[in-house]
Amino acid sequence: MKVVIDRIEGDLAVMLISDNEEISLDIPINYLPLGAKAGDYFDITFTPDPQSRITAQERTKELLKELTKDNDPNQTNFKL
């Protein structure tokens, strides 16, 4: 997907998807190459990361278990 930096606002680059300039993305400028400026185009690629999803699900299960360990074996009531 091609995007273009429309403008810089503070620490954010407001980027527009080049196919549909109605959709914008605000990206912290520290994620962009040094010297990036308005009018610069970039290719963005999204790559699935199934292992990160599994890790996040496992962490969520552990947190839920910790929050409900003394109160509810069905894990529906939480300790806050």
C-alpha positions in Angstrom: 0.0 0.0 0.0 1.4 3.4 -0.9 1.1 6.3 1.4 2.2 9.9 1.2 3.1 12.3 4.0 0.4 15.1 3.7 1.9 17.2 6.5 3.8 17.1 9.8 1.9 18.1 12.9 4.2 18.3 15.9 5.7 14.8 16.4 3.2 13.2 14.0 3.3 12.6 10.2 -0.2 12.8 8.8 -0.1 10.2 5.9 -2.7 9.7 3.3 -3.3 6.4 1.5 -2.5 7.2 -2.1 -5.4 5.2 -3.6 -8.0 7.0 -1.3 -6.8 10.3 0.0 -9.8 10.4 2.4 -8.1 7.9 4.7 -5.3 9.2 6.9 -2.9 7.6 9.3 -1.1 9.5 12.0 2.4 8.0 12.5 5.0 9.2 15.0 7.8 10.8 13.0 10.4 8.8 14.9 9.1 5.7 13.0 9.9 7.2 9.7 13.3 7.6 8.0 15.3 10.6 9.1 14.6 13.6 6.9 11.1 12.4 5.9 9.0 15.3 4.8 5.6 16.3 3.3 5.3 14.9 -0.2 7.4 11.8 0.5 5.8 8.5 -0.6 6.3 5.2 1.2 5.3 1.5 0.7 3.6 0.0 3.8 3.3 -3.8 4.1 1.3 -5.7 6.7 2.6 -9.1 7.7 0.6 -11.5 9.9 2.3 -12.4 13.2 0.5 -15.5 14.5 3.0 -16.1 17.3 2.4 -12.6 18.8 -1.4 -13.3 18.7 -0.8 -16.6 20.6 1.4 -14.9 23.1 -1.1 -12.2 23.8 -3.9 -14.7 24.2 -1.9 -16.7 26.7 -1.1 -13.6 28.6 -4.7 -12.6 28.7 -5.7 -16.1 30.0 -3.1 -15.8 32.8 -4.3 -12.3 33.8 -7.9 -13.5 33.9 -6.8 -16.5 36.0 -5.0 -14.2 38.4 -7.9 -11.8 38.7 -10.5 -14.5 39.4 -8.4 -17.1 41.3 -9.9 -16.7 44.7 -13.4 -15.7 43.7 -14.9 -17.5 40.8 -14.0 -20.8 39.1 -16.1 -19.7 36.1 -13.9 -16.6 35.7 -16.8 -14.2 35.4 -16.3 -12.1 38.7 -13.1 -10.0 39.0 -11.0 -8.7 41.8 -10.2 -5.1 41.2 
